[in-house]
Amino acid sequence: MFEHFLSRMKEKIRAQNYIMTLHAEEEMNDDGLIILKVEQAFLNAEIIEQ
């Protein structure tokens, strides 16, 4: 189940088919992150424990 969810998220990121919420953008700005780093983190993510 979790693998499927992560796979779908990665597909959406690769296709640039997602919406970043205003809250998420504010949090990224507060933490000094840029969208490319967030996308990269999701694309490199793996599930290590369920």
C-alpha positions in Angstrom: 0.0 0.0 0.0 2.6 2.6 1.0 4.8 1.6 -2.0 1.9 2.3 -4.3 1.4 5.7 -2.7 5.0 6.7 -3.0 5.2 5.4 -6.6 2.2 7.6 -7.5 3.7 10.6 -5.8 7.0 10.1 -7.8 5.0 9.8 -11.0 3.2 13.1 -10.3 6.4 14.9 -9.6 8.1 13.6 -12.8 5.1 14.7 -14.8 5.0 18.1 -12.9 1.3 17.2 -12.2 0.8 18.3 -8.6 -0.3 21.4 -6.7 1.9 22.9 -4.0 -0.3 24.4 -1.3 0.3 27.9 0.0 1.0 26.5 3.4 3.6 24.2 1.9 5.3 27.1 0.1 5.3 29.1 3.3 6.9 26.3 5.2 9.5 25.8 2.5 10.4 29.5 2.6 10.6 29.4 6.4 13.0 26.4 6.1 15.0 27.9 3.3 14.1 25.2 0.8 13.4 25.4 -2.9 11.0 23.3 -4.8 13.7 21.4 -6.7 15.1 20.1 -3.4 11.7 19.0 -2.2 11.0 17.2 -5.5 14.5 15.6 -5.3 13.8 14.4 -1.8 10.5 12.7 -2.9 12.2 11.1 -6.0 14.9 9.7 -3.8 12.6 8.6 -1.0 12.1 5.0 -0.1 10.0 3.3 2.5 12.2 1.7 5.2 9.5 0.7 7.7 5.8 0.2 7.8 
